[in-house]
Every structure is written in C-alpha cells, then in structure tokens.
Amino acid sequence: MRSGKFFGSFLIVSAGILWGLMGLFVRNLDIYGLSSMQIVAVRAFFTMLLMTAFTLFYNKKLFKIKLRDLWCFLGTGVCSIVFFNFCYFRTITLTSLSAAAVLLYTAPIMVMAMSVVLFKEKLTLRKIIAAVAAFAGCALVTGAADGTLALNGIGILTGLGSAFGYALYTIFGEYALKRGYNSITITLYTFIFASVGVITFANIPELTSKLSANPEAIGWGAVLAAVVTVLPYLIYTIGLKTVEPGKASVMASVEPVAATLVGIFVFSEPLSVTGIIGIALVIASLALLNIEPKSKETIGEKS
C-alpha cells in the first residue's frame, strides 16, 4: 500500500511537470496568431481526437458511461477545463500575469477545503503547512514579489474563479473514479465536453482559417495535446486512485517550477533570488507531504 501511494505521488508530480512544459508549445502556436481561447480549443479538439483513437484501439468498452454520471464529465470538461481557462485569460486582461498566477494557485487550498467536506479527507497540520508553503513558493516563482500586484475587484473574482475551475478537475475526477470509471474514460469524456464547451469562445471559423493557412500549427497542436494534455491528465487521474485529492492538488503545484525551469534553460529567461526561494518552498512542500507522520495530527474528523 505504501509503495502504491509513492507511485501515485510520482504520477501526480510527473503530471505537474508535464503541465509545466505548456509554454514550449503555446509560444509556437501564438506565432500563428491564435488567441488564448483558440489555443485552448486546439488543445481540447486534438486531445479528444487522440483519446478517441486510443480508446478505439485499446478497449472500446471504455466508451461506455451511465447517463446518470454525465454530471461528472460535465464537471471535469466544462466546469473545470473551459471555465478555468476562460476565467484565467480574463484575469490576465484585467490584472497582471503575476496577479493571475497568484490567484490561480489558491486552487490547492480550495481542493483541500472541499475534500474535507465532500470526501471526509483528514486535514492535518502537515497538509496545511505544505499547502501554504506551496502557495508561497508559486507566488515567488511567478514573480509576485518583484513588484506590486495589479489587482482590482473584478480581476480578483475572475482570478479566484480560475482557481475554483482548476480545482474542480480534482473534485469531479475523484467522483468519477469512485463510480468505477477508468482514467482513460475520464480523460476522454472530459475533453469531449471541453471541446463542445469551448466552441462559444474560440471563433471556430477564424481558427479554421488560421490552421488552414498554417498547416504546421496543426502539428504543434497535436504534440500539445499528446505531451502536455493526454499524458498528464491520464497519469494525474491514475494518481488520484491512491493519493488524497487535497494532497494531489498541492503536489501538482510543481507545475510553475517546471515552467520556470523551461524558461531558464530553453528561453534563457533570468532566475531571481525570490524565484530560487520559491522553487525551494515548492520542493519542500512535496517532501513534507511524502514524509510518513509519526503521530495522528488530525484537525478534521475521519469518516
């Protein structure tokens, strides 16, 4: 059981690292004039296609879901993927990149709070310290300490909305797992619903025209879907089988660290002292979560 939890933690952290590679592909798609929501649409459409092809090849039975469970996949696809991206990109236009990032990384705290209520997950002092350390680390890594945060009322609301949407994948994904669905099924239907939901925001005729004029962008979209969407969502969902939702969400906070390292080694971006401290805090939070406690320091009740 202990080795199972360790492997689950490894999968969760690996998913966060893969999500952190997003910038490599987004920057290339941005060159072709795709808007933020159009990039989200490309990611969702190609992920849906890849997952459909893989499921057909691997096991057609994994297409089967119950109508009464559709809400789980509406939750992961529309309430999480679409709502999160819409709110996040809206926050960027209303505030600053660092402010949007700081607000987004309140998501692990939201997951932890919801997991205590919905799944009766134990809330321990160790988890609280790890969540706070991870949040502080993300804030430092994203440059929040390098200047004043450009905040306003609507921007704060949409920023917290993006965090809530981000958190909902873990919550709805946990519900789907508890209903016996395979991680492949969950990822497949997540992006089927996300593809439908994003149509409203992506200006599909314009997107089609841009892709037709730049066929190489289609290749980048396919790689974006395979490397930083299909694979991380699959292994993150598998990890949720053995890792508590609140703990998993904190572990996935390694994403901005990975993104920062990509910026340094691939795009020659500078690393500040605060960034180094932030990386250390996130790594410390991961280590803290994977240390076996000697005593029960539970704050909440166990069901």
C-alpha positions in Angstrom: 0.0 0.0 0.0 2.9 2.3 0.9 4.6 1.7 -2.4 1.2 2.3 -4.2 1.0 5.7 -2.5 4.5 6.5 -3.5 3.8 5.6 -7.1 0.7 7.7 -7.1 2.7 10.6 -5.8 5.2 10.1 -8.5 2.5 10.2 -11.1 0.9 13.4 -9.7 4.3 15.2 -9.6 5.1 13.9 -13.1 1.7 15.3 -14.4 2.6 18.7 -12.8 6.0 18.7 -14.5 4.4 17.9 -17.9 1.8 20.7 -17.5 4.7 23.0 -16.8 6.0 22.3 -20.3 3.0 24.1 -21.8 4.9 27.2 -22.7 7.0 25.4 -25.1 4.0 24.6 -27.3 1.8 27.6 -26.6 4.6 30.0 -27.7 4.8 28.2 -31.1 1.0 28.4 -31.6 1.0 32.0 -30.6 3.3 32.7 -33.6 0.5 31.7 -35.9 -1.9 34.3 -34.4 -4.1 32.0 -32.4 -5.8 33.7 -29.5 -5.6 32.2 -26.0 -9.1 30.6 -26.2 -8.3 29.3 -29.7 -5.2 27.5 -28.3 -7.5 26.0 -25.6 -9.8 24.9 -28.4 -7.0 23.3 -30.4 -5.7 21.6 -27.3 -9.2 20.2 -26.5 -10.1 19.1 -30.0 -6.8 17.3 -30.6 -6.9 15.7 -27.2 -10.5 14.5 -27.9 -9.3 13.0 -31.3 -6.2 11.3 -29.8 -8.2 9.9 -26.9 -10.9 8.6 -29.1 -8.4 6.9 -31.4 -6.5 5.4 -28.5 -9.7 4.2 -26.8 -10.9 2.6 -30.0 -7.6 0.8 -30.3 -7.1 -0.1 -26.6 -10.6 -1.0 -25.4 -13.9 0.0 -26.9 -15.7 -0.8 -23.7 -14.2 2.2 -22.1 -16.5 4.4 -24.2 -19.4 3.2 -22.0 -20.7 5.5 -19.3 -24.0 5.8 -17.5 -26.3 8.8 -18.2 -26.7 9.4 -14.5 -23.0 10.0 -14.3 -22.8 12.6 -17.1 -22.5 15.4 -14.5 -19.0 14.1 -13.5 -17.7 14.7 -17.0 -19.6 18.0 -17.4 -17.8 18.9 -14.3 -14.3 18.0 -15.5 -14.8 19.2 -19.0 -17.0 22.3 -18.9 -16.9 23.4 -15.2 -13.2 22.8 -14.9 -11.3 23.0 -18.3 -13.5 25.6 -20.0 -14.4 27.7 -17.0 -10.8 27.7 -15.7 -9.3 28.8 -19.0 -12.0 31.5 -19.6 -11.5 33.0 -16.1 -7.7 32.7 -16.2 -7.4 34.5 -19.6 -9.9 37.1 -18.5 -7.9 37.7 -15.3 -4.8 38.3 -17.3 -6.6 41.1 -19.3 -7.9 42.7 -16.0 -4.8 42.4 -13.8 -1.2 41.3 -14.4 0.4 37.9 -15.2 1.8 37.6 -11.7 -1.5 38.5 -10.1 -3.4 36.0 -12.2 -0.9 33.3 -11.3 -1.0 34.0 -7.6 -4.8 33.9 -7.6 -4.8 30.6 -9.7 -2.5 28.9 -7.1 -5.1 29.3 -4.4 -6.6 26.2 -6.1 -4.8 23.6 -3.8 -6.3 25.3 -0.7 -9.7 25.1 -2.3 -9.3 21.4 -3.1 -8.2 20.7 0.4 -11.2 22.5 1.9 -13.7 20.9 -0.4 -12.1 17.4 0.1 -12.6 17.7 3.9 -16.3 18.4 3.3 -17.1 16.2 0.3 -14.7 13.2 0.9 -14.1 13.4 4.6 -10.4 13.8 3.9 -8.3 14.2 7.0 -7.0 17.7 7.5 -3.6 17.7 9.2 -1.2 20.4 10.3 1.4 18.8 7.9 -1.0 19.3 4.9 -1.8 22.9 5.9 1.9 23.8 6.2 2.6 22.1 2.8 -0.3 24.0 1.1 0.9 27.3 2.5 4.5 26.6 1.5 3.4 25.6 -2.0 1.3 28.7 -2.4 4.1 30.9 -1.2 6.5 29.1 -3.5 4.3 29.5 -6.5 3.8 33.2 -5.7 7.6 33.8 -5.6 8.3 31.7 -8.7 5.7 33.6 -10.7 7.3 36.9 -9.8 4.7 38.3 -7.4 7.4 39.5 -5.0 9.2 41.5 -7.7 6.6 44.3 -7.9 3.2 45.4 -6.9 0.3 43.2 -7.9 -2.2 45.0 -10.2 -5.4 43.9 -8.6 -9.0 45.1 -8.9 -12.3 43.8 -7.8 -13.4 42.0 -11.0 -9.9 40.7 -11.6 -9.8 39.2 -8.1 -13.2 37.5 -8.7 -12.2 36.1 -12.1 -8.8 35.0 -10.7 -10.5 33.1 -7.8 -12.9 31.7 -10.4 -10.0 30.3 -12.4 -8.6 28.7 -9.2 -12.0 27.2 -8.5 -12.3 25.9 -12.0 -8.8 24.5 -11.8 -9.7 22.8 -8.5 -12.8 21.2 -9.9 -11.0 18.7 -12.1 -9.6 17.0 -9.0 -13.0 17.0 -7.3 -15.1 15.8 -10.2 -12.3 13.4 -11.2 -12.4 11.9 -7.8 -16.2 11.4 -8.0 -15.8 9.7 -11.4 -13.1 7.3 -10.0 -15.4 6.5 -7.1 -18.0 5.5 -9.6 -15.6 3.0 -11.1 -14.6 4.8 -14.3 -11.2 4.2 -15.8 -8.8 7.1 -16.1 -8.9 6.7 -19.9 -12.7 7.1 -19.8 -12.5 10.2 -17.6 -9.9 11.9 -19.8 -11.8 11.1 -23.0 -15.1 12.5 -21.8 -13.5 15.4 -20.1 -12.2 16.6 -23.5 -15.3 15.7 -25.4 -17.3 18.0 -23.2 -14.5 20.6 -23.1 -14.4 20.6 -26.9 -18.1 21.3 -27.1 -18.0 23.9 -24.3 -15.1 25.9 -25.8 -16.8 26.4 -29.2 -18.6 29.5 -27.8 -15.4 31.3 -27.0 -12.9 30.3 -29.8 -14.4 31.8 -33.0 -14.1 28.5 -34.8 -14.4 29.9 -38.4 -11.4 32.2 -37.8 -9.5 29.3 -36.1 -10.1 27.0 -39.0 -8.8 29.7 -41.4 -5.6 30.2 -39.4 -4.9 26.5 -39.3 -5.6 26.1 -43.0 -3.1 28.9 -43.7 -0.5 27.4 -41.3 -0.6 23.5 -41.6 2.5 23.3 -39.3 0.3 24.7 -36.5 -1.7 21.5 -36.7 1.4 19.5 -35.9 2.1 21.7 -32.9 -1.5 21.3 -31.8 -1.2 17.5 -32.0 2.0 17.5 -29.9 0.5 19.9 -27.4 -2.4 17.5 -27.0 -0.3 14.4 -26.7 2.6 15.6 -24.4 1.0 18.2 -22.1 -2.6 17.1 -22.1 -3.3 13.4 -22.8 -0.4 12.0 -20.8 -0.5 14.3 -17.7 -4.3 14.1 -17.4 -4.2 10.3 -17.6 -1.4 9.9 -15.0 -2.9 12.6 -12.7 -6.2 10.8 -12.7 -4.5 7.4 -12.1 -2.6 9.1 -9.2 -5.9 10.1 -7.6 -6.7 6.5 -7.0 -4.1 6.3 -4.2 -3.4 10.0 -3.4 -6.0 12.1 -1.5 -7.4 15.0 -3.6 -6.1 17.7 -1.4 -2.6 16.3 -1.2 -2.6 15.7 -5.0 -3.5 19.3 -5.7 -0.7 20.6 -3.6 1.8 18.2 -5.3 0.7 19.4 -8.8 1.9 22.9 -7.7 5.3 21.7 -9.1 3.9 23.0 -12.5 5.1 26.6 -12.2 8.5 25.3 -11.1 8.8 23.2 -14.2 7.6 26.2 -16.3 10.2 28.4 -14.7 13.0 25.9 -15.5 11.8 25.7 -19.1 12.0 29.4 -19.3 15.6 29.4 -17.9 17.0 26.5 -20.0 15.0 26.9 -23.2 14.2 30.6 -23.5 17.2 31.9 -21.5 15.0 33.8 -19.0 16.7 35.1 -15.8 16.1 33.4 -12.4 15.8 35.8 -9.5 16.7 35.1 -5.9 13.0 35.1 -5.0 12.4 32.5 -7.8 15.1 30.2 -6.2 13.4 30.6 -2.8 10.0 29.8 -4.4 11.3 26.7 -6.1 12.8 25.5 -2.7 9.5 26.1 -1.0 7.5 24.1 -3.5 10.1 21.2 -3.3 9.9 21.4 0.5 6.1 21.1 0.4 6.4 18.0 -1.8 8.9 16.4 0.6 6.7 17.3 3.6 3.7 15.6 2.0 5.6 12.4 1.4 7.0 12.0 4.9 5.2 9.4 6.8 3.8 11.1 10.0 4.8 9.5 13.4 1.5 10.6 15.0 -2.0 11.4 14.1 -2.1 15.2 13.9 -5.6 15.3 12.5 -7.6 18.5 12.7 -10.7 17.3 10.9 -12.7 14.2 11.6 -12.2 10.9 9.7 -15.3 9.2 8.5 
